[in-house]
Amino acid sequence: MIALLEPLFQGEHARHGEALQCAPQPPSDAIGVAELLQHPARLLDLLHRQARHLGAGTSDLRPVASAWSLEYLGMWLPPMVAGASVLQHAFPAAPDEVWVRFDEHGDPLGFHIRELGRPMHGTSVAQRYGPMFWQHLEPLFETLRRLTRLAPKILWSNAARHLETILDEALSLTGGAAPVAHDRDRLLRDATWPQKRIHPLYAPLRRVAHPKAGGRETVELHRHCCLNHLLPEETHCGRCPLAPAHRKDRKERTEALAQDA
């Protein structure tokens, strides 16, 4: 594990810190993110391997691409976000600075950088997260869209759900550190950020109320459905905005929430 990350990723969290490695040379079996973008056939091969692993066909790769992106984001974002928000340190994120190892199913095994990047104390969210979003994720998501027709809003929603979990965990571990809270609100709650660009991570919070013993239970929904229910033997998750349980009697639940507000 990168020494900078060791204090943040102890015990059960260690595997998340170990997902990012740094050494002068990437592993011989690693693929550069830039290569995946320049040669989409390499990325398509990963998706086909993922489809076989999930028991899905290849005629509609949208749910496969979404599932693959959740694995990719779930491994890459924790150490990157911990660096950017907790340590105020930017690890390299541009496609030509990041390599990835994949298993036989197309899932990422780990990420590799050749340099540690630089401290960025006192810099803006845009400066610390810009390369992560606009240089790395945006072109990756666009390539996935071209290959599979998966709407980028679903991919950004997948990123947002991981970011929210990571930043909430970081808040808990740091005792509610103000810089982390600021980053979370800016990234996920501020519709005006970033300037001169549509904010793909932002969406109004959507809540539904369900009756339960003694009252009602409020559930905060994901921004968009990840299409998991289109995979074999899978269903909507508990926070899916398209789940039947959250769609029926919507008017009644909306009215109930209005009364609670």
C-alpha positions in Angstrom: 0.0 0.0 0.0 1.1 3.6 -0.6 2.6 4.9 2.6 0.4 8.0 2.5 -2.7 5.9 2.6 -1.8 3.4 5.3 -3.1 5.5 8.2 -6.5 5.8 6.5 -6.9 2.1 5.4 -6.5 -0.1 8.4 -8.1 -3.4 9.2 -11.1 -4.2 7.1 -10.5 -1.1 5.0 -7.0 -2.1 4.0 -8.1 -3.8 0.8 -9.4 -0.5 -0.5 -6.0 1.2 0.1 -4.1 -1.6 -1.5 -6.1 -1.1 -4.7 -3.8 1.7 -5.7 0.0 0.9 -6.0 2.9 3.1 -7.0 6.2 2.0 -8.5 8.4 3.2 -11.4 7.2 0.5 -13.7 3.6 -0.8 -14.0 3.1 -4.6 -13.7 3.7 -6.5 -17.0 0.1 -7.6 -17.2 -1.4 -4.1 -16.6 -3.2 -2.2 -19.3 -2.9 1.6 -19.5 -6.2 3.5 -19.3 -5.1 5.5 -22.3 -4.7 2.3 -24.3 -8.3 1.2 -23.4 -9.5 4.6 -24.7 -7.4 4.6 -27.8 -8.2 0.9 -28.6 -11.9 0.4 -27.6 -11.7 -3.2 -28.8 -9.6 -3.9 -25.6 -12.4 -2.5 -23.5 -15.1 -4.3 -25.5 -13.2 -7.6 -24.8 -13.4 -6.9 -21.1 -17.1 -6.3 -21.3 -17.6 -9.6 -23.2 -15.7 -11.4 -20.5 -17.8 -9.7 -17.9 -21.0 -10.7 -19.8 -19.9 -14.4 -19.8 -19.1 -14.2 -16.1 -22.6 -12.7 -15.3 -24.3 -15.1 -17.6 -25.6 -12.3 -19.8 -25.8 -12.1 -23.5 -23.9 -9.6 -25.6 -26.8 -8.2 -27.6 -27.5 -5.6 -25.0 -24.3 -4.7 -23.1 -25.8 -1.8 -21.2 -26.4 -3.6 -17.9 -23.0 -5.4 -18.2 -21.2 -2.1 -18.8 -23.0 -0.6 -15.8 -22.1 -3.5 -13.6 -18.5 -3.4 -14.8 -18.3 0.4 -14.1 -19.5 -0.2 -10.5 -16.6 -2.7 -10.0 -14.1 -0.3 -11.6 -15.3 2.7 -9.6 -15.6 0.8 -6.4 -11.9 -0.1 -6.6 -10.4 3.1 -8.0 -12.3 5.8 -6.2 -11.7 5.0 -2.5 -7.9 5.7 -2.5 -8.3 8.5 -5.0 -11.0 10.3 -2.9 -9.2 9.6 0.4 -6.2 11.3 -1.1 -8.1 14.3 -2.6 -10.4 15.0 0.3 -8.8 13.7 3.5 -5.1 14.1 2.7 -5.6 17.0 0.3 -3.2 15.2 -2.1 -3.8 14.6 -5.8 -2.6 11.2 -7.1 -2.1 11.0 -10.8 -5.4 10.4 -12.6 -5.0 11.1 -16.3 -5.4 8.1 -18.6 -1.7 8.1 -19.6 -0.8 8.0 -15.9 -2.9 5.1 -14.7 -2.6 1.3 -15.4 -5.1 -1.4 -14.5 -4.8 -5.1 -14.0 -7.9 -7.2 -14.8 -8.9 -10.8 -13.9 -10.3 -13.4 -16.3 -13.8 -12.0 -15.8 -12.8 -8.5 -16.8 -13.0 -7.1 -13.3 -10.2 -4.8 -12.1 -7.7 -6.3 -9.7 -5.8 -3.1 -8.9 -4.6 0.2 -10.2 -1.0 1.4 -10.7 0.6 4.8 -10.9 4.3 5.6 -11.5 4.5 8.8 -9.4 2.8 9.9 -6.2 1.4 13.2 -7.5 1.6 16.2 -5.3 0.1 17.8 -2.1 -2.7 20.3 -2.8 -3.5 21.8 0.5 -5.7 24.8 0.2 -6.7 24.2 -3.4 -10.3 24.0 -4.7 -12.4 20.9 -5.3 -12.1 21.5 -9.0 -8.3 21.5 -8.8 -8.1 18.3 -6.8 -10.9 16.4 -8.6 -10.7 17.8 -12.1 -8.3 15.2 -13.6 -10.2 12.4 -11.9 -13.5 13.5 -13.4 -12.8 15.2 -16.7 -9.6 13.5 -17.8 -10.3 10.0 -16.6 -14.0 9.3 -16.1 -15.5 11.5 -18.7 -13.7 9.9 -21.7 -14.1 6.4 -20.2 -17.8 6.9 -19.8 -18.0 8.3 -23.4 -16.2 5.2 -24.7 -18.6 2.9 -22.8 -21.5 4.9 -24.3 -20.2 4.4 -27.8 -19.6 0.7 -27.3 -22.9 -0.2 -25.5 -25.3 2.7 -25.8 -25.4 3.0 -22.0 -26.5 6.6 -21.0 -23.6 8.5 -19.3 -26.1 9.7 -16.7 -26.2 6.1 -15.4 -22.4 5.9 -15.2 -22.2 9.3 -13.4 -24.9 8.1 -11.0 -22.8 5.0 -10.3 -19.9 7.2 -9.6 -22.0 9.4 -7.3 -23.2 6.5 -5.2 -19.6 5.4 -4.6 -18.5 8.9 -3.9 -21.3 9.4 -1.4 -20.4 6.2 0.5 -16.7 7.0 0.5 -17.1 10.6 1.7 -19.7 9.6 4.4 -17.2 7.0 5.6 -14.4 9.6 5.5 -16.5 12.0 7.6 -17.1 9.3 10.2 -13.4 8.3 10.4 -12.3 12.0 10.6 -14.9 13.0 13.2 -16.7 15.2 10.7 -13.7 17.0 9.3 -14.8 20.3 7.7 -12.8 19.9 4.4 -14.4 16.5 3.8 -17.9 17.9 4.5 -17.2 20.8 2.1 -16.0 18.4 -0.7 -19.0 16.2 -0.2 -21.5 19.0 -0.4 -19.7 20.6 -3.4 -19.5 17.4 -5.3 -22.9 15.9 -4.6 -25.2 18.7 -3.4 -24.3 21.8 -5.2 -26.1 22.1 -8.6 -24.0 25.2 -9.5 -20.7 23.4 -9.5 -18.6 23.3 -11.6 -19.0 26.6 -13.4 -19.3 26.5 -17.3 -20.1 22.8 -17.2 -23.1 20.7 -16.5 -22.6 18.9 -13.2 -23.1 15.2 -14.0 -22.9 14.1 -10.3 -25.7 16.3 -9.1 -29.3 15.3 -8.9 -32.1 16.4 -6.5 -32.5 14.1 -3.5 -35.4 11.7 -4.1 -37.1 10.2 -1.1 -40.1 7.9 -0.7 -42.0 7.0 2.4 -43.2 3.5 3.2 -45.6 2.5 5.9 -44.2 0.5 8.7 -45.2 -0.5 12.2 -45.8 2.7 14.2 -45.3 5.2 11.4 -43.5 5.5 8.1 -39.9 4.8 6.9 -38.2 7.2 4.5 -35.9 5.8 1.9 -33.4 7.9 -0.1 -33.2 6.7 -3.7 -30.3 6.5 -6.0 -30.1 9.1 -8.7 -30.7 6.7 -11.6 -31.3 3.0 -11.9 -28.1 1.0 -12.6 -29.9 -1.6 -14.8 -28.9 -4.4 -12.5 -32.4 -5.9 -12.8 -31.7 -6.6 -16.5 -29.0 -9.1 -15.6 -29.9 -12.8 -15.2 -31.4 -13.7 -11.8 -31.0 -10.1 -10.5 -33.6 -7.6 -9.3 -34.0 -4.0 -8.4 -31.9 -2.9 -5.4 -33.6 -1.5 -2.3 -32.8 2.1 -3.4 -33.6 1.8 -7.1 -35.9 4.6 -8.3 -37.5 2.1 -10.7 -38.3 -0.6 -8.2 -42.0 -1.4 -8.2 -42.2 -0.8 -4.4 -41.0 2.8 -4.9 -43.2 3.5 -7.9 -46.6 2.4 -6.8 -48.8 4.8 -4.9 -46.1 7.5 -5.5 -48.7 10.2 -5.1 -49.7 9.0 -1.7 -46.0 8.8 -0.5 -45.2 12.2 -1.9 -48.1 13.7 0.0 -47.0 11.9 3.1 -43.5 13.4 2.8 -44.9 16.8 2.2 -46.8 16.5 5.5 -43.6 15.5 7.3 -41.6 18.4 5.9 
